[in-house]
Amino acid sequence: MTTTRIFAAKRILTMNPARPEATHVAVRDGRILGVGSLDELRGWGPSELDETLADKVLMPGLIEAHAHMMAGSLWRFVYTGYFDQAGPDGRVWPGCRSLPEVMAALRKAAAEMSDASTPVIGWGFDPIYFGEQRCSRHDLDQVSSTRPVALLHASGHILNCNTLVLQRADFLRADVNHPGFPLGADGLPTGELRGPEAMMPVFAHVGLGRELLGGDEVGIRAFGRICNRAGVTTVADLAATLGDGEVDNLLRVTGEADYPARVVSFLRLIGLSPKDAVARAVALREKDSERLRLGRIKIVADGSIQGFTARLRWPGYYNGAPQGLWYTAPEAVRECFELALKNGVQVHTHTNGDEATDMVLDCMQQALKTQPSPDHRFFLQHCQLADAAQFRRIKALNMGVNLFSNHIYYWGEQHAAVTVGPERAERMNACRTALNTGVPLAIHSDAPITPMGPLFTAWCAVNRLSSTGRVLGESECISVAQALHAITLGAAWSLGLDGEIGSIECGKRADFCVLDADPLEVAPQALKDIGIWGTVLGGKVFEVTSA
């Protein structure tokens, strides 16, 4: 007979309204046998009492419903973000507070490379923090003019490269005429590449291959460590390439007993026709495993707001920047929706700007007329500028939203002063409006765009504090309980997995987040500071360690 293990805890927050808290949880065969008192659970028969977590608070394993595998892969390169950030091993890397500091970090990395042909790659860069100063190919030429140099922006939607890279990609020409290639005073591209059409042809020349998105073994393992440190037991990898080799690699590594997270991987539409993407998603379902879930699609409609590539409705950008880019044509979005609904394939769509949200809602409305579906679980990802009228449309179409609450902290001041202006900034990532309208809600980090940490994301949604400490849109603050729901059951529902994860109750996966303090007892302002001891995945304990 399989052994039953009963975990004792200081308090268990179950997210199950029928039994919202308890002191013990029984686990058998990787699933939750029951939740309650020790006497109740002993009624299941012979068991072993485990008091390892007796002084801890348990929650359902936290769910990061929007991240990217490259959050693990990028750490092999040079971190050049503005804010300090911890790596997979817990080491904190200092931020670069100016463009000269960014260049110094890249030059230092170049000097330490023994191979003169090895590319120098920085990531996490965002010039919006440096006022009007942008990075050009001439800046990167000062790092090296004889080896490829590239700088990936924090948004992931813009790439800077040096002159050598532009030459190798045959883009250093006066006849380049594309909104993704800003031109300098000399009529030549500045080296800033905006959007996938401009970036993708260059990736091969700077050493950013498919493994950046799909994850090689090193990246997949680092991604797992990041999840563990954040209390995450299930993570959605949105926008994966998912070639056969990548899928085999993911199945092998996530299938190891010591891998600490479940991965839900979405196939990106970029580079595929809607027909081919849906067919590929259907085929990938056959490779589903307990730790790796496949068969879903991610569409990217527009770019990023702070990168000025998102599509905004009138009056556009507050500082007068040109309109952003369409990453996927409306016709392709509509076709993908119709084919996906017909084949039962879930689709999540990135819309940062409100014009992009309008476009996607129009496409969904048309698709549902030809392919009605009562429980499609199509979600809008980010959906940062949606207003009340758009949330009513989202509700009417039975869609959900996964809002990017972290933006309030990391870019709130820049949104108010530069990108969308004070009024629209106060209603960005409108969690309260979503809930008041009855729209299913999840919240996310979009790691590596911002660091993975659902408790921090919940803190952002609850307090809406910018990096300077200003409350930005108090009317959109939600309660701690609502934020905790968004990073557990809300996120599980967005992935179609609420029957397996998201709460601690009989029959579900034995996935827990182990905390040093009770999030319902600490002050809302302290939510982000709660220590994460570790996680439990399928009944196996994963304590956070350094390296």
C-alpha positions as CSV (number, residue, x, y, z in Angstrom):
1,M,0.0,0.0,0.0
2,T,1.3,3.5,-0.9
3,T,2.4,5.5,2.2
4,T,0.3,8.5,3.2
5,R,2.3,11.5,4.3
6,I,0.6,14.1,6.5
7,F,2.3,17.5,6.4
8,A,1.7,19.7,9.5
9,A,1.8,23.5,9.2
10,K,1.3,26.6,11.3
11,R,-1.5,27.5,8.9
12,I,-2.7,26.3,5.5
13,L,-4.5,28.8,3.3
14,T,-6.4,26.5,0.9
15,M,-8.1,28.9,-1.5
16,N,-11.1,26.5,-1.1
17,P,-14.1,28.4,0.3
18,A,-15.6,25.2,1.7
19,R,-12.6,24.8,4.0
20,P,-10.5,28.0,3.7
21,E,-7.8,27.0,6.2
22,A,-6.4,24.0,8.1
23,T,-3.4,22.7,10.0
24,H,-2.6,19.5,8.1
25,V,-2.7,18.1,4.6
26,A,-2.4,14.5,3.6
27,V,-0.6,13.5,0.4
28,R,-0.6,10.2,-1.4
29,D,0.7,9.4,-4.9
30,G,1.6,13.0,-5.5
31,R,-2.0,14.2,-4.9
32,I,-3.9,15.7,-2.0
33,L,-5.8,13.1,-0.1
34,G,-7.4,15.5,2.3
35,V,-7.1,18.8,4.2
36,G,-8.1,19.3,7.8
37,S,-7.1,18.4,11.3
38,L,-4.6,15.6,12.1
39,D,-7.4,13.4,13.6
40,E,-9.6,13.8,10.5
41,L,-6.7,12.9,8.1
42,R,-5.8,9.8,10.2
43,G,-9.1,8.4,9.2
44,W,-7.6,7.6,5.8
45,G,-5.6,4.9,7.4
46,P,-1.9,4.4,8.2
47,S,0.2,7.5,7.7
48,E,3.5,9.2,8.5
49,L,3.4,12.6,10.1
50,D,5.9,15.1,8.6
51,E,6.7,18.1,10.8
52,T,9.3,19.6,8.5
53,L,7.0,22.5,7.7
54,A,5.2,22.7,11.1
55,D,6.3,26.3,11.7
56,K,5.5,27.5,8.1
57,V,2.5,28.7,6.3
58,L,1.3,26.8,3.3
59,M,-0.5,28.1,0.2
60,P,-1.3,26.4,-3.1
61,G,1.8,26.4,-5.2
62,L,2.0,29.9,-6.8
63,I,1.3,30.0,-10.5
64,E,3.2,32.3,-12.8
65,A,0.8,32.5,-15.7
66,H,3.0,34.5,-18.1
67,A,6.8,34.1,-18.2
68,H,9.4,33.0,-20.8
69,M,12.0,30.2,-20.7
70,M,14.6,32.8,-21.6
71,A,14.3,34.0,-18.0
72,G,16.7,31.2,-17.3
73,S,18.7,31.3,-20.6
74,L,19.6,35.0,-20.4
75,W,21.7,34.7,-17.3
76,R,24.6,33.4,-19.4
77,F,24.8,37.0,-20.8
78,V,25.4,40.4,-19.3
79,Y,22.7,41.8,-17.1
80,T,22.2,45.5,-18.0
81,G,18.8,46.3,-16.5
82,Y,18.2,49.4,-14.4
83,F,17.1,47.7,-11.2
84,D,19.1,45.3,-9.1
85,Q,18.0,41.7,-9.8
86,A,18.7,38.3,-8.3
87,G,19.9,35.5,-10.6
88,P,18.8,31.8,-10.5
89,D,21.3,31.1,-7.6
90,G,20.1,34.1,-5.5
91,R,23.1,36.3,-6.3
92,V,22.0,39.9,-6.7
93,W,23.3,41.7,-9.7
94,P,23.5,45.5,-9.6
95,G,21.5,47.6,-12.0
96,C,23.1,50.0,-14.6
97,R,21.8,53.5,-13.8
98,S,23.1,55.2,-16.9
99,L,24.1,54.5,-20.5
100,P,27.8,54.8,-19.7
101,E,27.3,52.1,-17.0
102,V,25.7,49.8,-19.5
103,M,28.6,50.3,-21.9
104,A,31.1,49.7,-19.1
105,A,29.5,46.4,-18.2
106,L,29.6,45.3,-21.9
107,R,33.2,46.4,-22.3
108,K,34.2,44.5,-19.1
109,A,32.5,41.3,-20.5
110,A,34.3,41.7,-23.8
111,A,37.7,42.1,-22.1
112,E,37.2,38.9,-20.2
113,M,36.4,36.8,-23.4
114,S,39.3,34.8,-24.7
115,D,37.7,34.2,-28.1
116,A,37.8,37.3,-30.2
117,S,34.8,36.2,-32.2
118,T,32.4,35.6,-29.3
119,P,29.4,38.0,-29.3
120,V,28.9,40.3,-26.4
121,I,25.2,40.3,-25.4
122,G,23.5,42.4,-22.8
123,W,19.9,42.1,-21.7
124,G,17.4,44.0,-19.5
125,F,18.3,47.3,-21.1
126,D,15.8,50.1,-21.2
127,P,16.7,53.7,-22.3
128,I,13.4,55.1,-21.0
129,Y,15.1,55.5,-17.7
130,F,17.8,57.7,-19.2
131,G,15.6,60.5,-20.6
132,E,16.1,61.3,-24.2
133,Q,19.3,59.4,-24.5
134,R,19.1,56.3,-26.8
135,C,21.7,53.7,-27.6
136,S,23.1,53.6,-31.2
137,R,25.4,51.3,-33.2
138,H,28.1,53.9,-32.6
139,D,27.8,53.4,-28.8
140,L,28.1,49.6,-29.2
141,D,31.1,50.0,-31.6
142,Q,32.9,51.5,-28.6
143,V,32.5,48.1,-26.9
144,S,33.8,46.3,-30.0
145,S,34.0,46.9,-33.7
146,T,35.4,43.5,-34.5
147,R,32.9,41.2,-32.7
148,P,29.1,41.2,-32.7
149,V,27.6,43.3,-29.9
150,A,23.9,43.3,-29.1
151,L,21.7,44.7,-26.4
152,L,18.3,43.2,-25.8
153,H,15.8,45.6,-24.3
154,A,13.9,44.8,-21.1
155,S,10.6,44.5,-23.1
156,G,12.1,41.9,-25.4
157,H,10.7,43.8,-28.3
158,I,13.7,45.9,-29.2
159,L,17.4,45.0,-30.0
160,N,20.4,47.3,-30.4
161,C,23.4,46.0,-32.3
162,N,26.7,47.4,-33.5
163,T,27.8,48.3,-37.0
164,L,29.4,44.9,-37.6
165,V,26.1,43.1,-37.0
166,L,24.2,45.4,-39.3
167,Q,26.8,44.8,-42.0
168,R,26.6,41.1,-41.7
169,A,22.8,41.1,-41.8
170,D,23.0,43.5,-44.9
171,F,21.0,46.2,-43.1
172,L,23.6,48.9,-43.2
173,R,22.0,50.5,-46.3
174,A,20.4,53.8,-47.2
175,D,17.5,52.1,-48.8
176,V,16.1,50.4,-45.7
177,N,12.5,51.7,-45.4
178,H,10.7,49.9,-42.5
179,P,9.3,51.3,-39.2
180,G,11.3,48.8,-37.3
181,F,14.6,50.4,-38.5
182,P,15.0,54.0,-37.1
183,L,17.4,56.0,-39.3
184,G,20.1,58.3,-38.1
185,A,21.2,61.7,-39.5
186,D,23.3,59.9,-42.1
187,G,20.3,58.1,-43.5
188,L,21.5,54.7,-42.2
189,P,19.9,52.5,-39.6
190,T,20.9,53.5,-36.0
191,G,21.2,49.9,-34.9
192,E,18.0,49.9,-32.9
193,L,15.7,47.2,-34.3
194,R,12.1,47.3,-33.3
195,G,9.8,44.3,-33.5
196,P,10.2,40.7,-34.7
197,E,10.4,41.6,-38.4
198,A,13.5,43.7,-37.8
199,M,15.0,41.6,-35.0
200,M,14.7,38.0,-36.2
201,P,17.0,38.3,-39.2
202,V,19.7,39.6,-36.9
203,F,19.5,37.0,-34.1
204,A,21.7,34.5,-35.9
205,H,24.4,37.1,-36.3
206,V,24.6,37.8,-32.6
207,G,24.3,34.3,-31.2
208,L,20.7,34.5,-30.1
209,G,19.4,31.2,-31.4
210,R,16.3,29.2,-30.8
211,E,17.5,28.0,-27.5
212,L,16.9,31.5,-26.1
213,L,13.2,31.0,-26.5
214,G,13.0,27.2,-26.3
215,G,15.5,26.7,-23.6
216,D,18.5,24.5,-23.8
217,E,19.3,22.2,-20.8
218,V,21.2,24.9,-18.9
219,G,18.4,27.5,-19.5
220,I,15.6,25.0,-18.5
221,R,17.4,24.1,-15.3
222,A,18.0,27.8,-14.4
223,F,14.3,28.5,-15.1
224,G,13.3,25.8,-12.6
225,R,15.5,27.4,-9.9
226,I,14.0,30.8,-10.5
227,C,10.5,29.2,-10.1
228,N,11.5,27.5,-6.8
229,R,12.9,30.8,-5.4
230,A,9.7,32.5,-6.2
231,G,7.4,29.9,-4.7
232,V,6.2,28.9,-8.2
233,T,5.2,25.3,-8.9
234,T,3.5,25.9,-12.3
235,V,4.8,28.4,-14.9
236,A,3.4,29.3,-18.3
237,D,6.1,29.7,-21.0
238,L,4.4,32.0,-23.5
239,A,5.8,32.2,-27.0
240,A,8.0,29.1,-27.4
241,T,9.2,27.8,-30.7
242,L,8.6,24.1,-29.8
243,G,10.6,22.3,-32.5
244,D,10.8,18.6,-32.1
245,G,14.3,18.8,-30.5
246,E,13.2,21.5,-28.1
247,V,10.1,19.5,-27.0
248,D,12.2,16.4,-26.4
249,N,14.6,18.4,-24.3
250,L,11.8,19.9,-22.3
251,L,10.2,16.5,-21.7
252,R,13.5,15.0,-20.6
253,V,14.5,17.8,-18.2
254,T,11.1,18.6,-16.7
255,G,10.5,14.9,-16.3
256,E,13.4,14.5,-13.9
257,A,12.4,13.8,-10.3
258,D,14.3,16.8,-9.1
259,Y,12.8,19.4,-11.5
260,P,10.8,21.7,-9.3
261,A,8.1,23.1,-11.6
262,R,5.4,22.2,-14.0
263,V,5.7,24.0,-17.4
264,V,2.8,25.0,-19.6
265,S,4.3,25.9,-23.0
266,F,2.5,28.0,-25.5
267,L,3.5,27.8,-29.2
268,R,4.1,31.3,-30.6
269,L,2.3,32.2,-33.9
270,I,5.3,34.3,-35.1
271,G,6.9,32.6,-38.1
272,L,3.9,30.2,-38.7
273,S,0.7,30.5,-40.6
274,P,-2.5,30.2,-38.5
275,K,-3.2,26.9,-40.2
276,D,0.2,25.4,-39.4
277,A,0.2,26.8,-35.9
278,V,-3.1,25.2,-35.0
279,A,-2.1,21.9,-36.6
280,R,1.2,21.9,-34.7
281,A,-0.6,22.7,-31.4
282,V,-3.0,19.8,-32.0
283,A,-0.1,17.4,-32.7
284,L,1.8,18.6,-29.6
285,R,-1.1,17.5,-27.4
286,E,0.0,13.9,-27.9
287,K,3.2,14.7,-26.1
288,D,1.6,16.1,-22.9
289,S,3.2,14.9,-19.6
290,E,2.5,15.6,-16.0
291,R,5.2,18.2,-15.9
292,L,5.0,19.6,-19.4
293,R,1.7,20.7,-20.9
294,L,1.5,21.5,-24.6
295,G,-1.1,22.3,-27.3
296,R,-1.8,26.0,-26.7
297,I,-1.0,29.1,-28.9
298,K,0.3,32.6,-28.1
299,I,-0.3,35.5,-30.5
300,V,1.5,38.8,-30.2
301,A,-0.7,41.6,-31.6
302,D,1.5,44.6,-30.9
303,G,4.7,45.7,-29.1
304,S,5.5,47.3,-25.8
305,I,4.3,50.7,-24.4
306,Q,7.6,51.8,-22.9
307,G,9.3,50.8,-26.2
308,F,6.8,52.8,-28.1
309,T,5.9,49.8,-30.3
310,A,2.4,49.2,-28.8
311,R,-0.6,50.2,-30.7
312,L,-2.5,53.0,-28.9
313,R,-5.8,54.5,-29.7
314,W,-6.2,58.3,-30.2
315,P,-4.6,60.5,-29.0
316,G,-1.6,58.1,-29.0
317,Y,1.6,58.6,-27.0
318,Y,1.8,61.4,-24.5
319,N,5.2,62.5,-25.7
320,G,4.1,62.5,-29.4
321,A,6.0,59.4,-30.4
322,P,4.9,57.7,-33.6
323,Q,2.2,55.0,-33.5
324,G,3.5,51.5,-32.7
325,L,3.6,48.4,-34.7
326,W,1.3,45.5,-35.6
327,Y,3.2,42.3,-35.0
328,T,0.4,40.1,-36.3
329,A,-2.1,41.3,-38.9
330,P,-5.8,41.3,-37.9
331,E,-6.6,38.8,-40.7
332,A,-4.1,36.3,-39.2
333,V,-5.5,36.8,-35.7
334,R,-9.0,36.2,-36.9
335,E,-8.1,33.1,-38.9
336,C,-6.1,31.7,-36.0
337,F,-9.0,32.3,-33.6
338,E,-11.5,30.5,-35.9
339,L,-9.2,27.5,-36.5
340,A,-8.3,27.3,-32.8
341,L,-11.9,27.4,-31.7
342,K,-12.8,24.7,-34.2
343,N,-10.1,22.4,-33.0
344,G,-10.4,23.2,-29.3
345,V,-7.0,24.9,-29.0
346,Q,-6.6,27.6,-26.4
347,V,-5.2,30.9,-27.5
348,H,-3.7,33.7,-25.4
349,T,-3.1,37.0,-27.1
350,H,-0.6,39.8,-26.2
351,T,-2.2,43.2,-26.4
352,N,-0.4,46.1,-24.7
353,G,-2.1,49.0,-26.4
354,D,-5.8,49.7,-26.3
355,E,-6.0,49.8,-30.1
356,A,-4.5,46.3,-30.1
357,T,-7.1,45.2,-27.6
358,D,-9.9,46.6,-29.8
359,M,-8.5,44.7,-32.8
360,V,-8.4,41.4,-30.9
361,L,-11.9,41.8,-29.5
362,D,-13.2,42.5,-33.0
363,C,-11.5,39.3,-34.2
364,M,-12.8,37.2,-31.3
365,Q,-16.4,38.5,-31.9
366,Q,-16.2,37.5,-35.5
367,A,-14.7,34.1,-34.8
368,L,-17.3,33.2,-32.2
369,K,-20.0,33.8,-34.8
370,T,-18.7,31.0,-36.9
371,Q,-17.3,28.8,-34.1
372,P,-19.3,29.2,-30.9
373,S,-17.6,27.9,-27.8
374,P,-18.9,28.3,-24.2
375,D,-15.6,27.6,-22.4
376,H,-12.8,28.6,-24.7
377,R,-10.5,30.2,-22.0
378,F,-9.0,32.7,-24.5
379,F,-7.2,35.3,-22.6
380,L,-5.8,38.8,-23.2
381,Q,-2.2,39.0,-21.9
382,H,-1.0,42.3,-20.5
383,C,-4.1,44.2,-21.8
384,Q,-2.6,47.2,-20.0
385,L,-4.7,50.1,-21.3
386,A,-8.1,48.5,-21.4
387,D,-10.8,50.8,-20.2
388,A,-14.2,50.0,-18.7
389,A,-16.0,49.7,-22.0
390,Q,-13.4,47.2,-23.2
391,F,-13.7,45.2,-20.0
392,R,-17.4,44.9,-20.7
393,R,-16.7,43.6,-24.2
394,I,-14.2,41.1,-22.7
395,K,-16.9,39.9,-20.3
396,A,-19.4,39.6,-23.1
397,L,-17.0,37.5,-25.2
398,N,-16.3,35.2,-22.1
399,M,-12.7,36.1,-22.3
400,G,-10.3,36.7,-19.4
401,V,-7.3,39.0,-18.7
402,N,-3.9,38.4,-17.3
403,L,-2.8,41.9,-16.3
404,F,0.8,43.1,-16.0
405,S,0.6,44.6,-12.5
406,N,4.4,44.8,-12.1
407,H,4.4,47.7,-14.7
408,I,3.0,50.0,-12.0
409,Y,6.2,49.7,-10.0
410,Y,8.8,49.4,-12.8
411,W,7.5,51.8,-15.3
412,G,4.6,53.7,-13.6
413,E,6.5,57.0,-13.4
414,Q,7.6,56.7,-17.0
415,H,4.1,55.9,-18.1
416,A,2.7,59.0,-16.3
417,A,5.4,61.4,-17.5
418,V,6.3,60.0,-21.0
419,T,4.3,57.2,-22.6
420,V,0.5,57.5,-21.9
421,G,0.2,60.5,-19.5
422,P,-1.1,60.9,-15.9
423,E,-4.8,60.0,-16.5
424,R,-4.3,56.8,-18.5
425,A,-1.4,55.7,-16.2
426,E,-3.8,55.7,-13.2
427,R,-6.0,53.1,-14.9
428,M,-3.3,50.9,-16.3
429,N,-3.6,47.2,-15.4
430,A,-7.1,47.8,-14.0
431,C,-7.5,44.8,-11.7
432,R,-10.4,46.4,-9.8
433,T,-12.3,47.2,-13.0
434,A,-11.8,43.6,-14.2
435,L,-13.1,42.1,-11.0
436,N,-16.1,44.5,-10.8
437,T,-17.0,43.7,-14.4
438,G,-16.8,39.9,-13.7
439,V,-13.8,39.3,-15.9
440,P,-11.6,36.3,-14.9
441,L,-8.3,37.7,-13.6
442,A,-4.7,36.6,-13.4
443,I,-1.7,38.8,-12.8
444,H,1.9,38.2,-13.9
445,S,5.6,39.2,-14.1
446,D,6.4,38.4,-17.8
447,A,9.8,37.2,-16.5
448,P,12.5,38.1,-17.6
449,I,10.8,41.4,-18.5
450,T,10.4,41.9,-14.7
451,P,11.7,39.4,-12.1
452,M,9.4,36.4,-11.4
453,G,7.8,36.7,-8.0
454,P,4.0,36.3,-7.7
455,L,4.0,37.7,-4.1
456,F,5.6,40.9,-5.5
457,T,3.1,40.9,-8.4
458,A,0.3,40.6,-5.8
459,W,1.9,43.4,-3.8
460,C,1.8,45.6,-7.0
461,A,-1.9,44.9,-7.6
462,V,-2.8,45.6,-3.9
463,N,-0.7,48.7,-3.4
464,R,-0.1,50.1,-6.9
465,L,3.1,51.9,-5.8
466,S,5.5,53.2,-8.3
467,S,9.3,52.9,-7.8
468,T,9.2,56.4,-6.2
469,G,6.5,55.3,-3.7
470,R,3.6,57.1,-5.4
471,V,0.2,55.4,-5.4
472,L,-0.8,55.3,-9.1
473,G,-4.5,54.7,-9.5
474,E,-5.8,54.0,-6.0
475,S,-9.3,53.2,-7.3
476,E,-7.8,50.1,-9.1
477,C,-6.2,48.6,-5.9
478,I,-7.6,45.2,-5.0
479,S,-7.5,43.3,-1.6
480,V,-4.8,40.9,-0.6
481,A,-7.3,38.0,-0.8
482,Q,-8.2,38.9,-4.3
483,A,-4.5,39.2,-5.3
484,L,-3.7,35.8,-3.8
485,H,-6.6,34.3,-5.8
486,A,-5.2,35.9,-9.0
487,I,-1.8,34.1,-8.5
488,T,-3.4,30.7,-7.6
489,L,-6.9,29.8,-8.8
490,G,-7.2,32.7,-11.2
491,A,-4.0,31.8,-12.9
492,A,-4.9,28.1,-12.9
493,W,-8.2,28.9,-14.6
494,S,-6.4,31.0,-17.2
495,L,-4.5,27.8,-18.2
496,G,-7.4,25.5,-18.0
497,L,-5.9,23.7,-15.1
498,D,-8.1,24.8,-12.2
499,G,-9.3,21.2,-11.8
500,E,-5.7,20.1,-11.0
501,I,-4.0,23.0,-9.3
502,G,-4.6,26.4,-7.7
503,S,-6.1,25.3,-4.4
504,I,-5.4,22.8,-1.7
505,E,-8.2,20.3,-1.7
506,C,-8.9,16.6,-2.1
507,G,-7.9,15.2,-5.5
508,K,-5.7,18.0,-6.7
509,R,-1.9,17.9,-7.2
510,A,0.1,18.2,-4.0
511,D,1.7,21.5,-5.0
512,F,2.4,24.0,-2.2
513,C,4.2,27.2,-1.6
514,V,6.0,27.3,1.8
515,L,6.1,30.7,3.4
516,D,7.8,32.1,6.5
517,A,4.8,34.4,7.3
518,D,1.0,34.5,6.7
519,P,0.1,36.9,3.8
520,L,-3.3,37.5,5.3
521,E,-1.8,38.6,8.6
522,V,1.1,40.9,7.5
523,A,0.4,44.5,6.5
524,P,-0.5,44.8,2.8
525,Q,2.7,46.9,2.2
526,A,4.8,43.9,3.5
527,L,3.3,41.3,1.2
528,K,6.4,41.4,-1.1
529,D,8.8,40.9,1.8
530,I,7.4,37.5,3.0
531,G,10.2,34.9,2.9
532,I,9.8,31.9,0.7
533,W,11.2,28.8,2.3
534,G,10.6,26.6,-0.7
535,T,7.9,24.6,-2.5
536,V,6.3,21.2,-2.6
537,L,5.7,19.7,-6.0
538,G,3.6,16.5,-6.2
539,G,4.4,15.9,-2.6
540,K,8.2,16.3,-3.0
541,V,9.8,19.1,-0.9
542,F,12.1,21.6,-2.7
543,E,13.8,23.9,-0.2
544,V,15.3,27.0,-1.6
545,T,19.1,26.8,-1.7
546,S,21.8,29.1,-3.0
547,A,23.6,27.5,-5.9
